[in-house]
Amino acid sequence: MELGLWLESERMMHANIQQIGVETQREVVKEEKRQRVDNQPYGSWLENMMKNLYTEHPYNWVPIGSMDHLNAAQLDEFMNFYKKFYIPNNATLSIAGDIDVAKTKELVAAYFGDIPAGTPVVQPTVEEPALGGEKTLTVYDNIQLPAVMMGYRMPPQTSDDAYALQMASTVLSGVHLLECTSVWWIKIKLHCRCLPFHSHWSKVAHSSHSHWPMQARGLLI
């Protein structure tokens, strides 16, 4: 445990980010984007979905970004990000196991106590306007068969309604939780060709279901 605390405190206080590391990770992320998005059948669906569901909120960007932004990222941007967010007042340290609580607190104080707090991090408060109705988009891509994707905005993760939606998503897409030979499940498959979001694509046009709880607002697909 002490070794782990030392490693994490060093990561918070003395991270050594160099240009060679930036270039290495840049190429890693670009290759990940090629594999998972650019060269993946239906890989652009999430980017198009988010752009249409959100216009003001940062959720209209997918986390992996674009090749242009990956190419444009500079070392000083990473350092500024590190200095702004990798600070004790923006972090939570979790320790689990059969530990001596008093000794553990002493070790935490020894390794983290001298790290100065940074400028308070202000979380964004962006209000996304209502959709005002259904939005439909047809995307032509390099695919063999058509697919239908449907997304719905949902309440934030802290809402009680998020649990009900998570249950609905589990019922619709949690194949491993269902008796696949049941009459109910067979009717679902025959009627709408529903497959879980994380499954392999079937050789028919189909819709998929998944549940993404998020801090501000989530997405039911």
C-alpha positions in Angstrom: 0.0 0.0 0.0 2.8 2.4 0.8 4.3 1.9 -2.6 0.9 2.7 -4.2 0.5 5.9 -2.2 4.0 7.0 -3.2 3.2 6.3 -6.9 0.0 8.2 -6.8 1.4 11.2 -4.9 4.3 11.4 -7.4 1.7 11.3 -10.2 -0.1 14.2 -8.6 2.9 16.3 -7.8 5.7 15.4 -10.1 4.3 14.1 -13.4 7.0 14.2 -16.1 5.2 14.8 -19.4 7.6 15.1 -22.3 7.2 15.7 -26.0 8.1 12.1 -26.9 5.4 10.9 -24.6 2.8 13.2 -26.2 3.8 12.0 -29.7 3.6 8.4 -28.7 0.2 8.7 -27.0 -1.1 10.9 -29.9 -0.4 8.0 -32.3 -2.0 5.5 -30.0 -5.2 7.4 -29.8 -5.3 8.0 -33.5 -4.9 4.3 -34.2 -7.7 3.6 -31.7 -9.9 6.0 -33.5 -9.1 4.3 -36.8 -9.9 0.9 -35.4 -13.0 1.8 -33.4 -14.6 4.6 -35.4 -13.1 5.3 -38.9 -12.7 1.8 -40.1 -15.6 0.2 -38.1 -18.9 -0.5 -39.7 -21.5 2.0 -38.3 -18.6 3.6 -36.4 -19.8 7.2 -37.0 -23.2 6.6 -35.5 -22.3 7.9 -32.0 -20.7 11.1 -33.3 -23.8 11.9 -35.4 -26.2 10.9 -32.6 -24.5 13.3 -30.1 -24.3 16.2 -32.5 -28.0 16.0 -33.1 -29.1 15.4 -29.5 -27.0 18.2 -28.0 -26.3 21.6 -29.4 -25.0 23.6 -26.4 -23.7 21.0 -24.0 -20.2 19.5 -24.3 -21.9 16.1 -24.8 -22.2 17.1 -28.5 -18.5 16.1 -28.7 -17.5 12.4 -28.6 -14.5 11.9 -26.2 -12.1 10.6 -28.8 -12.3 13.8 -30.8 -11.2 14.3 -34.4 -8.0 13.7 -36.2 -7.5 17.5 -36.6 -7.7 18.1 -32.9 -5.5 15.1 -32.1 -2.9 16.5 -34.5 -3.2 20.0 -33.1 -2.7 19.1 -29.4 0.5 20.6 -27.9 2.6 19.8 -24.9 1.7 23.0 -23.1 -2.0 22.1 -23.3 -1.4 18.9 -21.5 0.7 20.6 -18.9 -2.0 23.2 -18.3 -4.6 20.5 -18.0 -2.5 18.7 -15.5 -1.8 21.7 -13.4 -5.5 22.7 -13.3 -7.1 19.3 -12.6 -4.5 17.1 -10.9 -4.8 18.8 -7.6 -5.8 17.5 -4.1 -8.9 19.6 -3.9 -10.1 18.0 -7.2 -9.3 14.4 -6.2 -10.7 11.6 -4.1 -8.4 8.9 -2.6 -10.1 5.6 -2.1 -8.4 2.8 -0.1 -10.1 -0.6 0.4 -9.0 -3.8 2.1 -7.9 -5.2 5.4 -6.0 -2.1 6.5 -4.9 -0.5 9.8 -6.9 2.7 9.6 -4.7 4.8 11.9 -1.5 3.7 10.1 -3.1 4.3 6.7 -4.1 7.8 7.7 -0.5 8.5 8.7 0.8 7.3 5.4 -1.7 9.3 3.4 -0.7 12.4 5.4 3.0 11.7 4.8 2.6 11.3 1.0 -0.1 13.8 0.2 -0.1 16.3 3.1 2.5 18.5 1.6 0.9 18.8 -1.9 -0.6 22.3 -2.2 -4.2 22.8 -3.2 -4.8 24.4 -6.6 -7.3 26.8 -7.9 -10.8 25.5 -7.2 -12.2 23.7 -10.3 -15.5 25.2 -11.4 -17.8 22.6 -13.0 -19.6 23.8 -16.2 -23.3 24.6 -15.8 -24.6 24.4 -19.4 -28.3 24.3 -19.9 -29.3 22.4 -23.0 -32.4 23.6 -24.7 -35.3 21.3 -25.3 -35.3 19.3 -28.5 -38.8 20.5 -29.3 -39.6 17.3 -31.2 -38.2 14.4 -33.1 -34.9 14.9 -35.0 -34.1 12.5 -37.9 -30.8 12.2 -39.7 -29.8 9.9 -42.6 -26.1 9.1 -42.7 -24.5 7.4 -45.7 -21.4 5.4 -44.8 -19.3 2.5 -46.1 -21.6 -0.2 -44.8 -23.2 -3.4 -46.2 -26.6 -3.2 -44.6 -28.7 -0.4 -43.2 -29.2 0.1 -39.4 -31.6 2.2 -37.3 -30.3 4.0 -34.3 -32.6 5.8 -31.8 -31.5 7.9 -28.9 -33.5 9.6 -26.1 -32.3 12.2 -23.6 -32.7 11.1 -20.1 -32.4 12.7 -16.6 -29.0 13.1 -14.9 -27.4 10.2 -13.1 -28.4 11.6 -9.7 -32.1 11.5 -10.6 -34.3 8.7 -9.3 -35.6 8.2 -12.8 -32.2 7.2 -14.0 -32.6 3.9 -12.1 -35.9 3.1 -13.8 -34.4 3.8 -17.2 -31.4 1.6 -16.3 -33.8 -1.2 -15.5 -35.7 -0.7 -18.7 -32.4 -0.8 -20.6 -31.4 -4.0 -18.8 -34.7 -5.6 -19.7 -34.4 -4.6 -23.4 -30.8 -5.4 -23.9 -29.5 -7.6 -21.1 -29.5 -10.8 -23.1 -27.3 -12.6 -20.5 -29.9 -11.9 -17.8 -32.8 -13.3 -19.8 -33.9 -16.8 -20.7 -33.3 -16.6 -24.5 -35.6 -19.5 -25.1 -38.6 -17.9 -23.4 -41.6 -17.0 -25.4 -41.3 -13.4 -24.4 -37.8 -13.1 -25.6 -38.5 -14.9 -28.9 -41.3 -12.5 -29.6 -39.0 -9.5 -28.9 -36.4 -10.8 -31.3 -38.9 -11.6 -34.0 -40.7 -8.3 -33.7 -38.0 -5.7 -33.6 -34.7 -7.6 -34.1 -33.4 -5.9 -30.9 -29.8 -6.7 -29.9 -27.8 -5.3 -27.1 -25.6 -2.2 -27.9 -22.4 -4.1 -27.2 -23.2 -7.1 -29.3 -21.8 -7.9 -32.7 -23.9 -6.5 -35.6 -26.5 -8.9 -37.0 -26.9 -9.4 -40.7 -30.3 -7.6 -40.7 -31.3 -4.0 -40.1 -32.0 -3.6 -36.4 -32.2 -1.1 -33.5 -30.2 -1.4 -30.4 -30.6 -0.4 -26.8 -28.2 0.8 -24.1 -28.2 3.1 -21.1 -25.6 5.7 -20.5 -26.0 7.6 -17.2 -24.1 10.9 -17.2 -23.4 13.6 -14.7 -25.6 16.3 -16.3 -27.9 14.4 -18.6 -27.7 10.9 -20.0 -28.5 9.1 -23.1 -30.8 6.1 -23.7 -30.0 4.4 -27.0 
